Amino acid sequence: MKNEIKPTFSPLQVSRRTAETEFSLTLSPRTGAFDSLDIPNRLLSHFVDHFSRGSGIVASTAQADWPGSWQFDHVLCEDMGQLLGAGVAAIARERTDAVGIIGRASCSGVMDDASASVEIGLESRPRCTWCVEPGLEIDGFVDSWYASDGTQAGQCFGTNLRQFLDGFALGSGATLMVSVRAGTNLHHVYEVIFRALGDAVGVALGTSVRLPGDGSGLAGPPRYETKVIKTK
């Protein structure tokens, strides 16, 4: 039997322009496989993909001014958060009028050494509060990414990823409480945070979906193969 996924909201385009940035996102309901978000910060793109998986809201670039919007990663992360948040607010309004929404949720996750949770309330009370266990440092280097020739193409820091969450709260009008309980590898920490944010948004709006083959992460289960090497 063919698996039919009914769209949970109407596709929309949301745009934002300042003296520093100009770009637009298209937000669509998740009904199948989707491409990674095409932005210069590949790590943020990876994390937004996790958000899309959990929330059922797929983000794709509709228009962008690169490299003008890429002069400062801080600006890109914060503005992307505000832009995606504004789209979530529009989806919330549509679904509130159509079917009603829960409007609040709390989701958590773990990945290796990292444990975090995100609580959200969509009541036009924008605020992002961070509760980080004493002794944990989440503002430093997170990870880098590489060009096709193997050279390093960029890197991202936690302080800018935090600005994405702050911007998301402002754009969506949401109250966010981000709690980080454990973690030494910041890639794991922020991946868990973005997963939890996506899950929480999906529950709050009623937009989350699961498709055949879905699991906890994007990569799926590993498959190992061994074979005997014959020698003469």
ZAGU-862268 format. One line per field, with one value per residue: residue number from 1; residue in three letters; chain; x, y, z of N, C-alpha, C in turn. Coordinates in steps of 0.02 Angstrom, whole numbers, plus 50000, padded with zeros to 5 digits. Layout:
// ZAGU-862268
n: NUM; ...
res: ALA; ...
chain: A; ...
n_c1: X; ...
n_c2: Y; ...
n_c3: Z; ...
ca_c1: X; ...
ca_c2: Y; ...
ca_c3: Z; ...
c_c1: X; ...
c_c2: Y; ...
c_c3: Z; ...
END
This chain:
// ZAGU-862268
n: 1; 2; 3; 4; 5; 6; 7; 8; 9; 10; 11; 12; 13; 14; 15; 16; 17; 18; 19; 20; 21; 22; 23; 24; 25; 26; 27; 28; 29; 30; 31; 32; 33; 34; 35; 36; 37; 38; 39; 40; 41; 42; 43; 44; 45; 46; 47; 48; 49; 50; 51; 52; 53; 54; 55; 56; 57; 58; 59; 60; 61; 62; 63; 64; 65; 66; 67; 68; 69; 70; 71; 72; 73; 74; 75; 76; 77; 78; 79; 80; 81; 82; 83; 84; 85; 86; 87; 88; 89; 90; 91; 92; 93; 94; 95; 96; 97; 98; 99; 100; 101; 102; 103; 104; 105; 106; 107; 108; 109; 110; 111; 112; 113; 114; 115; 116; 117; 118; 119; 120; 121; 122; 123; 124; 125; 126; 127; 128; 129; 130; 131; 132; 133; 134; 135; 136; 137; 138; 139; 140; 141; 142; 143; 144; 145; 146; 147; 148; 149; 150; 151; 152; 153; 154; 155; 156; 157; 158; 159; 160; 161; 162; 163; 164; 165; 166; 167; 168; 169; 170; 171; 172; 173; 174; 175; 176; 177; 178; 179; 180; 181; 182; 183; 184; 185; 186; 187; 188; 189; 190; 191; 192; 193; 194; 195; 196; 197; 198; 199; 200; 201; 202; 203; 204; 205; 206; 207; 208; 209; 210; 211; 212; 213; 214; 215; 216; 217; 218; 219; 220; 221; 222; 223; 224; 225; 226; 227; 228; 229; 230; 231; 232
res: MET; LYS; ASN; GLU; ILE; LYS; PRO; THR; PHE; SER; PRO; LEU; GLN; VAL; SER; ARG; ARG; THR; ALA; GLU; THR; GLU; PHE; SER; LEU; THR; LEU; SER; PRO; ARG; THR; GLY; ALA; PHE; ASP; SER; LEU; ASP; ILE; PRO; ASN; ARG; LEU; LEU; SER; HIS; PHE; VAL; ASP; HIS; PHE; SER; ARG; GLY; SER; GLY; ILE; VAL; ALA; SER; THR; ALA; GLN; ALA; ASP; TRP; PRO; GLY; SER; TRP; GLN; PHE; ASP; HIS; VAL; LEU; CYS; GLU; ASP; MET; GLY; GLN; LEU; LEU; GLY; ALA; GLY; VAL; ALA; ALA; ILE; ALA; ARG; GLU; ARG; THR; ASP; ALA; VAL; GLY; ILE; ILE; GLY; ARG; ALA; SER; CYS; SER; GLY; VAL; MET; ASP; ASP; ALA; SER; ALA; SER; VAL; GLU; ILE; GLY; LEU; GLU; SER; ARG; PRO; ARG; CYS; THR; TRP; CYS; VAL; GLU; PRO; GLY; LEU; GLU; ILE; ASP; GLY; PHE; VAL; ASP; SER; TRP; TYR; ALA; SER; ASP; GLY; THR; GLN; ALA; GLY; GLN; CYS; PHE; GLY; THR; ASN; LEU; ARG; GLN; PHE; LEU; ASP; GLY; PHE; ALA; LEU; GLY; SER; GLY; ALA; THR; LEU; MET; VAL; SER; VAL; ARG; ALA; GLY; THR; ASN; LEU; HIS; HIS; VAL; TYR; GLU; VAL; ILE; PHE; ARG; ALA; LEU; GLY; ASP; ALA; VAL; GLY; VAL; ALA; LEU; GLY; THR; SER; VAL; ARG; LEU; PRO; GLY; ASP; GLY; SER; GLY; LEU; ALA; GLY; PRO; PRO; ARG; TYR; GLU; THR; LYS; VAL; ILE; LYS; THR; LYS
chain: A; A; A; A; A; A; A; A; A; A; A; A; A; A; A; A; A; A; A; A; A; A; A; A; A; A; A; A; A; A; A; A; A; A; A; A; A; A; A; A; A; A; A; A; A; A; A; A; A; A; A; A; A; A; A; A; A; A; A; A; A; A; A; A; A; A; A; A; A; A; A; A; A; A; A; A; A; A; A; A; A; A; A; A; A; A; A; A; A; A; A; A; A; A; A; A; A; A; A; A; A; A; A; A; A; A; A; A; A; A; A; A; A; A; A; A; A; A; A; A; A; A; A; A; A; A; A; A; A; A; A; A; A; A; A; A; A; A; A; A; A; A; A; A; A; A; A; A; A; A; A; A; A; A; A; A; A; A; A; A; A; A; A; A; A; A; A; A; A; A; A; A; A; A; A; A; A; A; A; A; A; A; A; A; A; A; A; A; A; A; A; A; A; A; A; A; A; A; A; A; A; A; A; A; A; A; A; A; A; A; A; A; A; A; A; A; A; A; A; A; A; A; A; A; A; A; A; A; A; A; A; A
n_c1: 50042; 50029; 50109; 50027; 50052; 49973; 49978; 50014; 50006; 49997; 50116; 50236; 50318; 50442; 50518; 50662; 50742; 50882; 51005; 51116; 51086; 50994; 50875; 50767; 50659; 50581; 50452; 50394; 50277; 50336; 50340; 50412; 50576; 50704; 50806; 50963; 50972; 51023; 51144; 51285; 51344; 51379; 51367; 51263; 51163; 51156; 51108; 50983; 50922; 50900; 50808; 50702; 50670; 50617; 50513; 50430; 50431; 50498; 50636; 50694; 50808; 50749; 50785; 50937; 51068; 51221; 51395; 51355; 51269; 51346; 51452; 51466; 51458; 51385; 51280; 51217; 51173; 51087; 50991; 50942; 50880; 50779; 50707; 50664; 50591; 50489; 50420; 50373; 50285; 50188; 50138; 50086; 49980; 49898; 49865; 49806; 49688; 49631; 49625; 49660; 49789; 49907; 50009; 50113; 50255; 50372; 50526; 50659; 50828; 50964; 51134; 51269; 51385; 51306; 51165; 51010; 50869; 50721; 50598; 50445; 50334; 50203; 50148; 50157; 50255; 50402; 50553; 50709; 50782; 50927; 50980; 51114; 51213; 51321; 51493; 51493; 51540; 51479; 51497; 51606; 51716; 51632; 51624; 51700; 51692; 51721; 51790; 51771; 51898; 51962; 52010; 51990; 51835; 51759; 51704; 51615; 51547; 51487; 51432; 51373; 51278; 51194; 51139; 51055; 50950; 50904; 50862; 50762; 50665; 50627; 50579; 50472; 50393; 50397; 50414; 50559; 50644; 50797; 50885; 51037; 51110; 51220; 51377; 51521; 51570; 51536; 51472; 51386; 51309; 51240; 51175; 51085; 51008; 50949; 50878; 50787; 50721; 50657; 50573; 50493; 50429; 50357; 50267; 50200; 50136; 50074; 50126; 50220; 50284; 50307; 50398; 50410; 50558; 50613; 50712; 50797; 50901; 50975; 51061; 51032; 51037; 51200; 51284; 51384; 51514; 51611; 51748; 51845; 52012; 52093; 52248; 52396
n_c2: 49940; 50109; 50241; 50380; 50546; 50675; 50847; 50966; 51102; 51253; 51281; 51412; 51571; 51664; 51818; 51923; 52077; 52177; 52307; 52230; 52098; 51998; 51888; 51748; 51619; 51466; 51377; 51217; 51080; 50927; 50789; 50690; 50640; 50767; 50905; 50968; 51124; 51262; 51358; 51464; 51430; 51278; 51196; 51251; 51232; 51091; 51071; 51137; 51052; 50944; 51005; 51021; 50888; 50846; 50939; 50935; 51035; 51093; 51184; 51285; 51376; 51520; 51643; 51732; 51840; 51817; 51850; 51945; 51929; 51851; 51906; 51915; 51786; 51786; 51876; 51807; 51687; 51737; 51810; 51709; 51630; 51718; 51731; 51598; 51580; 51677; 51619; 51503; 51563; 51609; 51487; 51438; 51529; 51497; 51362; 51374; 51442; 51348; 51216; 51225; 51226; 51145; 51224; 51227; 51140; 51016; 50947; 50828; 50765; 50650; 50622; 50530; 50603; 50711; 50799; 50875; 50990; 51067; 51184; 51253; 51389; 51456; 51601; 51733; 51793; 51833; 51762; 51695; 51587; 51524; 51383; 51321; 51192; 51216; 51239; 51191; 51232; 51312; 51401; 51399; 51337; 51237; 51153; 51115; 51130; 51059; 51091; 51023; 50991; 50956; 51055; 51162; 51242; 51322; 51370; 51354; 51431; 51409; 51522; 51594; 51504; 51503; 51627; 51602; 51531; 51629; 51724; 51649; 51639; 51774; 51799; 51707; 51737; 51658; 51586; 51518; 51392; 51335; 51201; 51138; 50995; 50909; 50880; 50876; 50876; 50994; 50990; 50882; 50931; 51044; 50983; 50900; 51001; 51068; 50961; 50937; 51061; 51058; 50944; 50992; 51104; 51038; 50961; 51063; 51132; 51031; 50977; 50879; 50734; 50561; 50456; 50305; 50217; 50317; 50365; 50402; 50492; 50578; 50503; 50368; 50190; 50117; 50014; 49877; 49793; 49652; 49567; 49431; 49447; 49379; 49301; 49264
n_c3: 50000; 49956; 50039; 50092; 50126; 50201; 50170; 50298; 50305; 50205; 50076; 50090; 50062; 50141; 50172; 50205; 50228; 50259; 50287; 50285; 50248; 50131; 50092; 50052; 50110; 50066; 50138; 50162; 50183; 50249; 50149; 50096; 50041; 50057; 50002; 50067; 50155; 50063; 50105; 50147; 50272; 50310; 50420; 50497; 50402; 50404; 50534; 50527; 50438; 50523; 50608; 50515; 50489; 50613; 50637; 50527; 50437; 50297; 50247; 50115; 50010; 49934; 49881; 49882; 49936; 49912; 49915; 50006; 50117; 50193; 50255; 50391; 50505; 50622; 50592; 50487; 50552; 50654; 50578; 50494; 50590; 50633; 50513; 50483; 50599; 50581; 50476; 50539; 50629; 50540; 50492; 50611; 50631; 50521; 50548; 50672; 50642; 50556; 50615; 50748; 50874; 50983; 51034; 51125; 51191; 51248; 51220; 51219; 51200; 51168; 51124; 51108; 51207; 51237; 51305; 51301; 51307; 51240; 51271; 51217; 51191; 51103; 51106; 51070; 51147; 51141; 51185; 51230; 51335; 51410; 51493; 51560; 51618; 51758; 51726; 51597; 51432; 51295; 51193; 51108; 50975; 50858; 50740; 50579; 50399; 50234; 50070; 49902; 49861; 49974; 50057; 50200; 50213; 50293; 50460; 50616; 50763; 50930; 50992; 50888; 50839; 50947; 50930; 50824; 50884; 50973; 50879; 50815; 50915; 50923; 50791; 50780; 50887; 50997; 51161; 51217; 51304; 51328; 51380; 51430; 51478; 51478; 51393; 51292; 51164; 51050; 50928; 50942; 51049; 50994; 50887; 50954; 51016; 50904; 50850; 50956; 50957; 50831; 50850; 50955; 50897; 50797; 50874; 50944; 50839; 50771; 50654; 50632; 50552; 50513; 50409; 50310; 50345; 50421; 50561; 50715; 50680; 50536; 50458; 50464; 50506; 50526; 50406; 50400; 50314; 50287; 50213; 50160; 50116; 49987; 49975; 49882
ca_c1: 50000; 50068; 50103; 50005; 50061; 49933; 50012; 49985; 49999; 50009; 50184; 50240; 50384; 50453; 50577; 50688; 50793; 50912; 51062; 51169; 51064; 50932; 50861; 50700; 50652; 50518; 50437; 50346; 50266; 50377; 50301; 50459; 50646; 50715; 50876; 50990; 50964; 51081; 51171; 51357; 51363; 51356; 51349; 51195; 51120; 51149; 51065; 50916; 50895; 50873; 50747; 50651; 50651; 50575; 50454; 50389; 50433; 50560; 50659; 50738; 50824; 50713; 50824; 50990; 51120; 51286; 51417; 51338; 51239; 51393; 51509; 51472; 51419; 51338; 51222; 51183; 51139; 51031; 50940; 50911; 50835; 50720; 50670; 50630; 50541; 50432; 50382; 50338; 50229; 50135; 50108; 50046; 49918; 49856; 49839; 49761; 49623; 49603; 49612; 49682; 49854; 49926; 50044; 50168; 50283; 50438; 50559; 50729; 50864; 51032; 51178; 51334; 51398; 51264; 51096; 50980; 50797; 50693; 50528; 50421; 50265; 50188; 50098; 50179; 50297; 50468; 50608; 50748; 50821; 50973; 50998; 51172; 51242; 51384; 51553; 51489; 51556; 51446; 51505; 51667; 51718; 51587; 51649; 51718; 51673; 51775; 51775; 51780; 51970; 51988; 52030; 51938; 51796; 51727; 51695; 51559; 51555; 51425; 51403; 51331; 51220; 51148; 51103; 51001; 50894; 50877; 50826; 50702; 50615; 50603; 50539; 50412; 50354; 50395; 50455; 50601; 50688; 50846; 50922; 51093; 51127; 51286; 51405; 51588; 51576; 51485; 51431; 51333; 51265; 51195; 51131; 51030; 50966; 50908; 50829; 50735; 50682; 50613; 50522; 50447; 50388; 50311; 50214; 50161; 50096; 50041; 50152; 50271; 50265; 50358; 50393; 50445; 50630; 50635; 50739; 50811; 50944; 50970; 51105; 51007; 51082; 51259; 51288; 51454; 51527; 51680; 51762; 51912; 52058; 52131; 52319; 52426
ca_c2: 50000; 50170; 50285; 50447; 50595; 50734; 50909; 50995; 51175; 51276; 51306; 51485; 51602; 51718; 51857; 51971; 52120; 52230; 52335; 52180; 52034; 51995; 51822; 51721; 51547; 51432; 51326; 51169; 51021; 50869; 50732; 50643; 50661; 50838; 50925; 51010; 51196; 51289; 51419; 51457; 51396; 51209; 51165; 51275; 51196; 51023; 51074; 51154; 50990; 50906; 51041; 51005; 50818; 50841; 50983; 50925; 51097; 51091; 51250; 51288; 51445; 51545; 51698; 51749; 51886; 51796; 51842; 52002; 51906; 51804; 51942; 51899; 51727; 51807; 51905; 51754; 51642; 51771; 51826; 51646; 51611; 51762; 51716; 51535; 51592; 51713; 51570; 51461; 51602; 51609; 51420; 51435; 51565; 51459; 51301; 51395; 51457; 51290; 51157; 51235; 51197; 51139; 51287; 51222; 51073; 51007; 50888; 50821; 50715; 50634; 50598; 50516; 50638; 50771; 50793; 50942; 50992; 51131; 51196; 51308; 51413; 51502; 51646; 51801; 51818; 51812; 51761; 51634; 51580; 51468; 51354; 51279; 51165; 51248; 51205; 51176; 51287; 51296; 51457; 51394; 51304; 51180; 51107; 51146; 51090; 51057; 51095; 50960; 50976; 50937; 51112; 51186; 51294; 51365; 51344; 51386; 51434; 51404; 51588; 51614; 51459; 51527; 51684; 51575; 51516; 51693; 51752; 51609; 51661; 51840; 51794; 51667; 51759; 51601; 51580; 51459; 51376; 51286; 51174; 51094; 50958; 50877; 50881; 50902; 50886; 51044; 50969; 50841; 50974; 51084; 50939; 50881; 51060; 51079; 50905; 50949; 51118; 51034; 50901; 51033; 51143; 50991; 50944; 51123; 51150; 50973; 50969; 50827; 50673; 50510; 50420; 50240; 50224; 50368; 50346; 50460; 50539; 50584; 50457; 50300; 50142; 50098; 49946; 49857; 49735; 49627; 49514; 49402; 49465; 49320; 49312; 49210
ca_c3: 50000; 49952; 50098; 50074; 50178; 50188; 50192; 50359; 50297; 50137; 50065; 50092; 50056; 50189; 50151; 50253; 50200; 50299; 50252; 50284; 50220; 50091; 50067; 50062; 50118; 50053; 50189; 50135; 50225; 50232; 50124; 50068; 50047; 50042; 49994; 50120; 50146; 50027; 50133; 50153; 50333; 50300; 50483; 50512; 50355; 50431; 50593; 50505; 50411; 50581; 50627; 50466; 50500; 50672; 50637; 50468; 50399; 50257; 50225; 50057; 49993; 49876; 49854; 49928; 49915; 49935; 49985; 50049; 50180; 50224; 50281; 50463; 50522; 50674; 50559; 50450; 50598; 50687; 50529; 50474; 50644; 50630; 50452; 50493; 50651; 50552; 50438; 50588; 50655; 50488; 50493; 50672; 50620; 50475; 50580; 50726; 50611; 50521; 50657; 50817; 50889; 51054; 51046; 51173; 51192; 51278; 51192; 51238; 51162; 51187; 51071; 51138; 51270; 51243; 51327; 51301; 51295; 51218; 51286; 51175; 51198; 51049; 51132; 51054; 51203; 51118; 51234; 51230; 51397; 51408; 51558; 51546; 51680; 51777; 51703; 51526; 51387; 51232; 51147; 51069; 50910; 50852; 50688; 50516; 50341; 50185; 49999; 49866; 49854; 50039; 50098; 50246; 50181; 50342; 50528; 50652; 50836; 50968; 51007; 50832; 50838; 50999; 50901; 50783; 50929; 50996; 50822; 50804; 50965; 50903; 50730; 50789; 50945; 51043; 51220; 51215; 51360; 51304; 51437; 51411; 51539; 51472; 51326; 51282; 51092; 51037; 50871; 50971; 51089; 50952; 50849; 50999; 51025; 50844; 50847; 51006; 50934; 50778; 50879; 50995; 50850; 50765; 50921; 50958; 50781; 50741; 50586; 50628; 50516; 50509; 50346; 50310; 50345; 50470; 50626; 50757; 50646; 50464; 50423; 50464; 50539; 50486; 50380; 50395; 50271; 50291; 50166; 50165; 50061; 49968; 49960; 49844
c_c1: 50044; 50056; 50087; 50013; 50022; 49970; 49976; 49978; 50014; 50081; 50184; 50312; 50388; 50519; 50598; 50744; 50816; 50968; 51119; 51149; 51001; 50923; 50790; 50704; 50584; 50509; 50381; 50336; 50309; 50333; 50347; 50530; 50654; 50789; 50898; 50981; 51029; 51101; 51246; 51380; 51336; 51337; 51278; 51145; 51105; 51101; 50993; 50883; 50865; 50809; 50689; 50625; 50603; 50511; 50406; 50386; 50500; 50576; 50705; 50749; 50788; 50751; 50877; 51040; 51186; 51338; 51397; 51310; 51288; 51453; 51521; 51427; 51368; 51274; 51182; 51142; 51079; 50975; 50905; 50862; 50771; 50676; 50631; 50576; 50479; 50388; 50342; 50278; 50171; 50100; 50064; 49980; 49870; 49825; 49793; 49691; 49590; 49582; 49626; 49749; 49863; 49963; 50101; 50192; 50351; 50468; 50632; 50762; 50934; 51070; 51248; 51342; 51349; 51192; 51067; 50905; 50777; 50619; 50506; 50349; 50253; 50131; 50117; 50215; 50369; 50522; 50643; 50793; 50863; 50989; 51053; 51202; 51309; 51444; 51552; 51502; 51526; 51454; 51564; 51659; 51674; 51612; 51667; 51692; 51723; 51749; 51790; 51854; 52002; 52011; 51973; 51902; 51762; 51723; 51642; 51571; 51487; 51392; 51357; 51270; 51170; 51107; 51047; 50940; 50862; 50836; 50761; 50647; 50585; 50558; 50473; 50366; 50350; 50436; 50493; 50640; 50733; 50889; 50975; 51118; 51197; 51311; 51475; 51602; 51519; 51444; 51372; 51283; 51215; 51151; 51072; 50982; 50921; 50858; 50771; 50691; 50633; 50557; 50470; 50402; 50336; 50253; 50169; 50114; 50055; 50063; 50201; 50242; 50323; 50345; 50428; 50520; 50656; 50661; 50754; 50851; 50933; 51008; 51076; 51057; 51142; 51255; 51362; 51460; 51600; 51689; 51834; 51953; 52101; 52202; 52346; 52473
c_c2: 50062; 50214; 50356; 50494; 50658; 50796; 50940; 51070; 51193; 51300; 51382; 51508; 51660; 51752; 51906; 52011; 52170; 52260; 52285; 52116; 52042; 51923; 51800; 51646; 51525; 51378; 51282; 51111; 50963; 50810; 50679; 50666; 50734; 50853; 50968; 51084; 51225; 51358; 51410; 51421; 51325; 51175; 51187; 51241; 51126; 51023; 51092; 51094; 50947; 50939; 51022; 50934; 50812; 50880; 50968; 50986; 51101; 51161; 51244; 51362; 51465; 51601; 51717; 51797; 51863; 51828; 51899; 51982; 51864; 51840; 51928; 51839; 51742; 51833; 51851; 51710; 51675; 51785; 51764; 51623; 51653; 51745; 51651; 51542; 51627; 51666; 51524; 51498; 51603; 51541; 51412; 51471; 51526; 51399; 51318; 51408; 51394; 51234; 51169; 51199; 51190; 51202; 51285; 51149; 51074; 50943; 50887; 50768; 50704; 50611; 50591; 50552; 50694; 50756; 50863; 50937; 51063; 51132; 51257; 51325; 51466; 51548; 51720; 51833; 51798; 51818; 51694; 51634; 51517; 51447; 51302; 51256; 51199; 51206; 51187; 51239; 51271; 51352; 51450; 51360; 51242; 51130; 51148; 51102; 51102; 51062; 51028; 50941; 50960; 50994; 51135; 51246; 51341; 51331; 51383; 51381; 51435; 51471; 51612; 51569; 51478; 51586; 51660; 51562; 51580; 51726; 51715; 51629; 51728; 51836; 51759; 51692; 51705; 51615; 51515; 51452; 51320; 51264; 51125; 51061; 50928; 50885; 50911; 50914; 50933; 51029; 50927; 50884; 51011; 51042; 50917; 50940; 51071; 51022; 50918; 51008; 51096; 50990; 50943; 51075; 51098; 50972; 51004; 51142; 51092; 50960; 50912; 50766; 50624; 50469; 50353; 50250; 50276; 50335; 50408; 50513; 50541; 50529; 50387; 50253; 50126; 50026; 49929; 49795; 49715; 49573; 49492; 49422; 49404; 49339; 49252; 49169
c_c3: 50000; 50012; 50075; 50133; 50160; 50213; 50251; 50356; 50224; 50130; 50064; 50082; 50105; 50172; 50206; 50221; 50252; 50258; 50245; 50247; 50179; 50066; 50085; 50070; 50095; 50106; 50162; 50183; 50202; 50212; 50094; 50080; 50028; 50039; 50054; 50103; 50117; 50055; 50143; 50216; 50331; 50365; 50504; 50465; 50381; 50490; 50575; 50472; 50466; 50606; 50580; 50476; 50558; 50667; 50580; 50425; 50362; 50232; 50165; 50039; 49930; 49842; 49905; 49895; 49946; 49888; 50030; 50116; 50220; 50254; 50355; 50478; 50576; 50643; 50523; 50497; 50630; 50638; 50503; 50527; 50643; 50570; 50459; 50546; 50625; 50511; 50483; 50616; 50605; 50485; 50554; 50663; 50575; 50510; 50639; 50698; 50583; 50569; 50731; 50829; 50964; 51075; 51096; 51173; 51227; 51251; 51211; 51195; 51189; 51125; 51100; 51205; 51285; 51263; 51333; 51290; 51274; 51237; 51245; 51192; 51146; 51070; 51121; 51113; 51189; 51171; 51227; 51291; 51393; 51480; 51546; 51612; 51695; 51753; 51629; 51485; 51319; 51180; 51099; 51002; 50909; 50801; 50626; 50459; 50285; 50113; 49965; 49857; 49921; 50082; 50142; 50214; 50230; 50410; 50563; 50727; 50870; 50982; 50951; 50825; 50891; 50972; 50855; 50827; 50955; 50940; 50808; 50852; 50945; 50842; 50739; 50844; 50999; 51106; 51215; 51279; 51336; 51363; 51412; 51475; 51538; 51401; 51325; 51208; 51070; 50974; 50897; 51010; 51045; 50907; 50891; 51008; 50965; 50834; 50894; 50986; 50880; 50805; 50916; 50950; 50817; 50810; 50934; 50901; 50753; 50670; 50578; 50592; 50521; 50446; 50352; 50303; 50393; 50533; 50665; 50720; 50571; 50427; 50417; 50497; 50495; 50463; 50368; 50350; 50279; 50238; 50174; 50104; 50046; 49950; 49923; 49887
END
